[in-house]
Amino acid sequence: MPKRIWNNKTGRSGLVLLLLVLLITGCAGLSPFYNGGGGSGTYVVRKGDTLYSIAFRYGLDYKSLAQMNNIRPPYTIFVDQAIRLKGSAQLPRKDSGPVASKSSSTSSPKLPSKTSKAPRVASAPVASWRWPLKGDVIGRFSLTQPVNKGIDIAGGKGNAVTSAADGVVVYAGGNLRGYGQLVIVKHNDNFLSAYGNNEKLLVKEGAKVKAGKSIARVGKTAANVEMLHFEIRRDGKPVDPMKYLPAR
């Protein structure tokens, strides 16, 4: 059997290589709470997560994610719960439309003695979209380098950010790296909108909002740019907001 050689030189080289790998992984935006890849990737729920924010983080459809993990509306999840991100699943059936989202809890789930069904509400299409902020578009949508999964709209620090359409707030927090203080609004079975880089959030999860309602205040980026990052997701995938927003 060949001898395993270890000395100070090789030890230092191995340590440098390990640190380099960790640095590259961090720059790639991979969460330390994400285990594996391919068909066995899982995510471990942290405090403040919702099923919607997890799906948003990985570009997944929340309905499919819920189905493959056997999570039913209102999609309650728990801290330290392992959420399977990849795997085979049947096409999800449509849900009952926008409903209040439940954040992760620090306690273990309890089996209820009796469950009550949420009222069935028909999922209406998005009648119209409106601009969430008045300002110039300073960053365009692109899925090639440099990637921008939405658009960036210039604004003054503290300016009101408004909901682009009627819906329900399904995430309000700062758990998603790169988005700062973020609001996600669910509009129907297919569409979500996201509002990032805020200085202050004005709504909480579960709040029903109307198009034009103030939901946040514009903040500054790390580069000292005052702007709103705005995204529209269709079935979990980012789409160009300019194709939906009215022409100016």
Secondary structure, 3 states (H helix, E strand, C coil): CCCCCCCHHHHHHHHHHHHHHHHHHHHCCCCCCEECCCCCCEEECCCCCCHHHHHHHCCCCHHHHHHHCCCCCCCCCECCCEEECCCCCCCCCCCCCCCCCCCCECCCCCCCCCCCCCCCCCCCCCCCCCCCCCCCEEECCECCCCCECCEEEECCCCCEEECCCCEEEEEEECCCCCCCEEEEEECCCCEEEEEEEEEEECCCCCCEECCCCEEEEEEECCCCCEEEEEEEEECCEEECHHHCCCCC
